[in-house]
Amino acid sequence: MSNASPKAGASADEFPRKTFGMPEGSFRLDGQVAVVTGASKNIGTSISLAFAEAGADVVMVARKKDRLDSAAAMVRREAPDRRIMTFVADVGNAADADALCAYVLEEAGGADVLVNNAAGYGTTKATSILEIGDETWDEVHRTNVLGPFRLIRGLFAEAHKSGRPGNIINVLSGSGFLPVPTPLACPYGVSKAALWMMTRYLSMSLAPHIRVNALVPGVVTPSGEPRNNVQAGVMNQIPMGRLGMPGEIAGAAVYLASPASSYTSGEVIFCNGARAW
């Protein structure tokens, strides 16, 4: 390897920082408004806090008011300079989704970032896959597919027309890529596969100003320890030998929402300890 100095007369302009350096404000979200659904616990709370610490004002959304208020209080305490708003909504309900969009547009002036983290597994009394009723499929589809699309449409339609930048992050599941051993998870896995395909369609249709990406957490608990036998049972499938913690997912969300990923759209990041799915 040569240790030769640059040739005499070489200009520093040959390697301008704006071309070779990281984008200005990489990993910062200053001046932005982020909407996070499913924000009252675990991954959603962690992403809300990470966004606030990166400089964003955050609208935290969840169905249960008491738990949402508690999570928001923690985020406000840790990021006192940021505006942390809350909105109680079931994103699978069309009226709630419309009301949320109206609130964000009126109270926050619109959204720069949307994280579709809320999810539903559906309720069923079935004991086998072919016993799963239409009502379960409808419930899961409303929450995991239609809900995210309604929010994207309601919050970014005008931005798309005007060329205003935006970022959308859809939280998926490994069960949307490979079947899991639990057959009754079929509606949930299928809905997450649909959300991934929606991510790809939107990334092409909303480019170049609005980026759309996906994030796949592994098994995540607040302590990083299993909370039940099912979680304990997957430990031997995780090469890193442990479960994930919420903050380990939040970092990827900040990356996808920030200028550091300015040329990334239509992609998925797996944060699952090197698990195969």
C-alpha positions in Angstrom: 0.0 0.0 0.0 1.4 3.3 -1.0 2.0 6.1 1.6 2.5 8.7 -1.1 1.2 12.2 -0.4 -1.5 13.7 -2.7 0.1 15.1 -5.8 1.1 18.7 -5.6 -1.6 21.1 -6.5 -4.5 18.7 -5.7 -7.5 20.7 -4.6 -9.6 20.0 -1.5 -12.6 20.6 -3.8 -11.8 17.3 -5.5 -13.5 15.6 -2.5 -16.2 18.0 -1.3 -17.8 17.1 2.0 -21.3 17.5 0.6 -20.5 14.6 -1.7 -18.5 12.2 0.5 -19.7 13.1 4.0 -22.8 12.0 5.8 -25.9 14.1 5.2 -26.2 17.2 7.3 -28.1 16.4 10.5 -27.6 12.6 10.1 -29.6 10.7 12.8 -31.4 13.9 13.8 -35.1 14.7 13.5 -35.1 18.3 14.6 -38.2 20.3 13.6 -40.1 17.2 12.6 -43.4 15.8 13.8 -43.6 12.0 14.2 -46.7 9.9 14.7 -46.2 6.6 16.4 -49.1 4.1 16.7 -49.0 1.3 19.3 -47.1 3.8 21.4 -48.2 2.8 24.9 -45.7 -0.1 25.5 -42.6 -1.9 24.5 -41.3 -1.0 20.9 -43.8 1.8 20.3 -42.8 3.6 23.5 -39.1 3.2 22.8 -39.4 4.6 19.3 -41.4 7.5 20.6 -38.7 8.3 23.2 -35.9 7.8 20.6 -37.6 10.2 18.2 -38.0 12.8 20.9 -34.4 12.5 21.9 -33.4 13.0 18.3 -35.3 16.3 18.2 -38.8 15.4 17.0 -42.2 16.3 18.5 -44.2 13.1 18.8 -47.8 12.2 18.6 -48.2 8.9 20.6 -51.2 6.9 19.6 -52.8 3.8 21.3 -56.1 2.4 22.3 -55.8 2.4 26.1 -55.7 5.9 27.6 -54.2 5.1 31.0 -51.3 3.2 29.6 -50.8 5.7 26.9 -50.7 8.6 29.4 -48.2 6.8 31.5 -45.9 6.1 28.6 -46.2 9.7 27.4 -45.4 11.0 30.9 -42.1 9.1 30.8 -41.2 10.4 27.3 -41.9 14.0 28.5 -39.8 13.5 31.5 -36.8 12.2 29.5 -37.3 14.8 26.6 -38.6 17.9 28.4 -37.9 20.2 25.5 -40.1 18.3 23.0 -43.8 18.5 22.5 -45.3 15.1 23.3 -49.0 14.7 22.3 -51.3 11.8 22.8 -54.3 10.5 20.9 -56.5 7.6 21.9 -57.5 5.6 18.8 -58.0 2.1 17.4 -56.3 2.4 14.0 -58.5 -0.5 12.7 -61.5 1.7 13.1 -62.0 4.0 10.1 -63.6 6.9 12.2 -60.7 6.8 14.7 -58.1 6.8 11.9 -59.8 9.8 10.2 -60.0 11.6 13.6 -56.4 11.0 14.3 -55.4 12.4 10.9 -57.5 15.5 11.4 -55.9 16.0 14.9 -52.4 15.7 13.5 -53.1 18.1 10.7 -54.7 20.7 12.9 -52.7 20.5 16.1 -49.3 19.6 14.7 -49.4 21.0 11.2 -49.1 17.6 9.7 -46.7 14.7 10.0 -43.2 14.3 8.7 -42.8 10.7 10.0 -45.3 8.0 10.5 -44.5 4.7 12.3 -47.3 2.1 11.8 -46.5 0.0 14.8 -50.0 -0.9 16.1 -51.1 -4.4 15.3 -53.9 -6.9 16.0 -53.7 -10.6 16.2 -57.5 -11.3 16.0 -59.6 -13.3 18.4 -60.7 -16.8 17.5 -62.0 -19.9 19.2 -60.6 -22.0 16.4 -58.4 -25.0 17.2 -57.1 -25.5 13.6 -56.3 -23.3 10.7 -59.3 -24.2 8.6 -61.6 -23.3 11.5 -60.5 -19.7 11.5 -63.6 -17.6 10.7 -64.1 -14.7 8.4 -64.5 -12.3 11.4 -61.0 -13.0 12.5 -59.6 -12.3 9.1 -61.6 -9.1 8.9 -60.5 -7.9 12.3 -56.8 -8.5 11.5 -57.0 -7.0 8.1 -58.7 -3.8 9.3 -56.0 -3.2 11.9 -52.8 -4.4 10.1 -53.5 -3.5 6.5 -56.3 -1.0 6.1 -55.4 0.9 9.3 -51.8 1.7 8.1 -53.0 2.6 4.6 -55.7 5.0 5.9 -53.1 6.8 8.0 -50.7 7.0 5.2 -53.4 8.3 2.9 -54.8 10.8 5.4 -51.4 12.2 6.5 -49.4 12.2 3.3 -51.8 12.6 0.3 -51.3 16.4 0.3 -47.6 16.1 0.9 -47.3 13.8 -2.1 -49.1 16.3 -4.3 -47.0 19.2 -3.2 -43.6 17.4 -3.1 -43.2 17.8 0.7 -40.7 15.2 2.1 -41.9 12.5 4.5 -41.0 9.2 6.0 -43.2 6.1 6.6 -42.0 3.1 8.6 -44.2 0.0 8.7 -43.5 -2.5 11.5 -43.7 -6.0 10.2 -43.1 -9.5 11.6 -41.0 -12.5 10.8 -44.3 -14.4 10.4 -44.9 -12.3 7.3 -41.9 -13.8 5.6 -42.0 -17.4 6.8 -44.7 -19.4 8.5 -44.4 -19.9 12.2 -45.1 -23.2 14.0 -48.5 -21.8 15.3 -51.0 -22.3 12.5 -53.5 -19.9 14.1 -51.1 -17.1 13.5 -52.0 -17.4 9.8 -54.2 -14.2 9.5 -51.6 -12.2 11.4 -48.7 -13.4 9.2 -50.6 -12.9 6.0 -51.5 -9.4 7.1 -47.9 -8.6 7.7 -46.9 -10.0 4.3 -49.5 -7.7 2.8 -48.1 -4.7 4.7 -44.6 -5.5 3.3 -46.0 -5.6 -0.3 -47.8 -2.3 0.4 -44.5 -0.9 1.6 -42.9 -1.8 -1.7 -45.8 -0.4 -3.8 -45.8 2.9 -1.9 -42.1 3.3 -2.0 -42.2 3.4 -5.8 -45.4 5.5 -6.1 -44.5 8.1 -3.5 -40.9 8.6 -4.6 -38.9 10.8 -4.7 -40.0 12.9 -1.8 -41.7 10.4 0.5 -39.7 7.4 1.6 -41.4 4.2 2.8 -39.5 1.4 4.6 -40.2 -1.5 6.9 -38.8 -2.8 10.2 -39.0 -6.3 11.5 -38.4 -6.8 15.2 -37.5 -10.2 16.6 -38.9 -11.2 20.0 -38.6 -8.2 22.1 -39.4 -7.7 25.8 -38.7 -4.7 28.1 -36.1 -6.7 30.1 -34.8 -8.7 27.2 -35.8 -11.8 29.2 -38.6 -14.3 28.2 -41.9 -13.7 29.8 -43.6 -17.0 28.8 -42.8 -20.4 27.6 -43.3 -19.5 23.9 -40.7 -16.8 24.1 -38.3 -19.1 26.0 -38.9 -21.7 23.4 -37.4 -19.6 20.6 -34.2 -18.8 22.4 -32.3 -21.7 20.7 -33.3 -20.2 17.3 -31.6 -16.9 18.0 -27.8 -17.0 17.1 -27.2 -14.0 19.5 -28.6 -16.2 22.3 -31.0 -13.7 23.8 -34.2 -11.7 23.2 -34.1 -8.1 22.0 -34.9 -5.0 24.0 -37.0 -2.1 22.8 -34.2 0.3 22.5 -32.4 -2.0 20.1 -35.3 -1.6 17.7 -35.7 2.2 18.2 -32.2 2.8 16.7 -33.2 1.3 13.4 -36.3 3.4 13.4 -34.3 6.6 13.9 -32.0 5.6 11.1 -34.9 5.0 8.7 -36.6 8.3 9.7 -33.5 10.5 9.5 -31.3 12.0 6.7 -28.8 9.2 7.3 -31.0 6.9 5.2 -31.9 9.6 2.6 -31.4 7.2 -0.4 -33.1 4.2 1.2 -36.7 3.4 0.3 -38.7 0.2 -0.2 -36.3 -1.7 2.1 -36.7 -3.8 5.2 -34.4 -4.0 8.3 -34.5 -7.1 10.4 -33.6 -6.5 14.0 -33.8 -10.1 15.3 -30.5 -11.2 16.7 -29.5 -13.0 13.4 -32.6 -15.3 13.5 -33.3 -16.7 10.1 -36.7 -14.9 9.9 
